[in-house]
Amino acid sequence: MVRSSNLAVHSLTSAAGVGRLAITKKLVLWSVLVLQVGFIGCIWLLQMSRGQESQQRSALEQLGARVNFVATGEVRINPLSGTQCLRQQENVNRYDRDFFQMKPDHRLNETHLPDYNVPAYVDAEMGLSSPALWCYREGTINESLRLNDVDYLMAPPQCRCESGWHGRDCGQPEIIWRALMTSSRTSKRGGSTTPLQLVEASSTSLHRLFYMLELGVWDHLSLELLELQIRALIEVVDYFLIYYVSNGSKERSLESLLGSRTSYTLHRCSSETNCSSSLAYSHFRRQLWQQCGVQMQAQDLLLHGDSGTVYAPAALKFLKYYAKDVLPLKFRLKYNVYGFYWQHPKKTLLNGVISSLGHLHTSAQLDAHRLHRLASSTLGDLNHYGGWNCELCLPPEQIVLLLQSSSHQKLPVRLPNDTRNAHIDANYMQQLIANGVHIDGTTQLLRLREQSEKYFAPEEALLHSSQYGQLLVNLYDVDVLEDLQEED
């Protein structure tokens, strides 16, 4: 009996030990499971955090490639640096407005029947059942393609180009087309490198265009001409980088000209000695990154110009869409004096340069003079200009102040007479402007008329002639005023 009792106690003790062991195992297993779940949760949280950071970085990078001509979002202004950054649509959205897909006109009636029966396989091969022909809107006559307009035995259908436009998609303006032909002939003869590497335009191949604009001394600036510049390029330039010399608070006037639809960075210099292009460029790079989160890329385009030049927007837009790489290019400009109604007898002037940023420098500096020396090819010729340069396009009183300033004493100026008290005043300047005589007193300018001159003035000036009348009409020419009165 005692033995059986001991066995019973022992078996109960063993069973209790087994139960405790099972419970311990369960606790260990649950602990391991909880640890695994916690570890997986931590990994998931880390991945979520990294994903948000990558999204923020990608959003910041996309901001650098956005077009800034339609205000659709937040505007950040730093009053000290004069920087305005617009969060707006990306460049790719501009493609849908500048290009359209040519669609065949299948609404054929008795007056527009095809000249012959078109086989089904030809219709498919030519893309008429599923059109894939994209046309540049500005250079194309219409957006429909009739079957009669297609020669099925020749090349694939092309867009119907307006006068002065070329290429299969009508995207080459006259000055670009001529520059490409000239470059092709030159490269064949001498084996030189073409200044442009072109690609087919697409919604993903746009480059940003930075316009670095040197205004010089503010007091000698034509605000009318500057406003015309900005209005002509407001839908082409992504960022205006403007620097000038002033000893007063002039930013408010300049900001009102730029308006709310442009992204810009301003740099005001206290004197001409500390207003070099390299210092201004360094300032622009810092401001674009600090204020706008924009990093300038090697494939971006940089245009460097001055306050007296209005560039042809069609040429600049072509480079944004079609140019994979741009070596430094100079512009052949129409050489106007006093206004668009007088032309210098030399007729053209080489000024301004554009290039992909990757060709300009290896550091953060930019030397404008070096940039112009690097430019070996030109956009525009004697009959098709890359823009307009307007010298002394100022009111007579402002021209007098300009001539009296120390920075412009090297200009060839002739006094009205040889007397001791001879001096240049507003009346004398009015006589020169009226008669078309340069300030050197000897150069006779060429008279231009809008009705007979194809490139009389920038299109933006002609569209808003009431605002730019001083640049379009010689207010001091009696004959011109009489003609205007007769027209009225």
Number of C-alpha atoms within 10 A of each C-alpha: 6 7 8 9 10 11 12 12 12 12 12 12 12 12 12 12 12 12 12 12 12 12 12 12 12 12 12 12 12 12 12 12 12 12 12 12 12 12 12 12 12 12 12 12 12 12 12 12 12 12 12 12 12 12 12 12 12 12 12 15 14 15 21 21 22 23 28 28 20 16 17 12 11 10 15 14 17 12 10 9 16 18 22 26 26 25 19 18 19 17 21 17 13 16 18 14 11 14 20 16 17 22 18 19 13 13 9 12 8 6 6 12 13 15 8 7 7 11 8 10 9 13 14 12 12 18 16 21 14 12 13 12 19 19 26 26 21 17 24 20 15 14 17 14 18 16 21 14 12 17 10 15 7 7 9 13 19 17 25 22 22 15 12 12 21 20 16 17 25 23 28 24 20 19 23 23 19 17 17 17 12 16 19 16 12 14 14 11 9 8 10 12 13 16 22 20 13 14 12 10 22 14 14 11 16 26 26 24 26 21 21 24 21 22 18 19 18 17 14 18 20 18 16 16 22 21 16 22 22 18 16 19 21 20 17 24 26 24 25 25 25 25 27 22 21 17 12 9 8 13 17 11 10 16 16 10 17 19 12 17 18 24 28 29 25 23 23 21 19 14 13 13 8 13 18 16 19 15 17 23 21 14 19 24 17 15 22 22 13 11 16 23 17 20 16 19 14 15 19 20 27 25 23 22 21 18 22 19 23 25 22 21 19 19 21 19 22 18 25 22 21 20 22 19 23 23 22 25 23 25 25 28 28 30 23 29 24 27 24 28 22 28 24 22 13 12 15 23 18 17 20 25 24 28 26 24 23 17 15 21 13 9 7 13 16 19 14 20 9 11 20 18 11 17 18 11 19 24 24 25 17 13 13 17 21 30 26 25 27 24 17 20 21 22 16 20 13 17 21 18 15 19 18 12 11 8 11 11 11 8 10 11 14 14 14 15 10 9 8 6 6 10 13 18 15 15 11 16 21 18 14 21 23 18 17 23 20 21 23 13 14 10 12 17 21 16 13 17 14 14 7 8 10 10 16 21 20 18 14 14 21 15 10 11 14 10 13 17 15 19 23 22 19 22 15 15 16 12 12 15 14 11 10 11 9 8 7 6
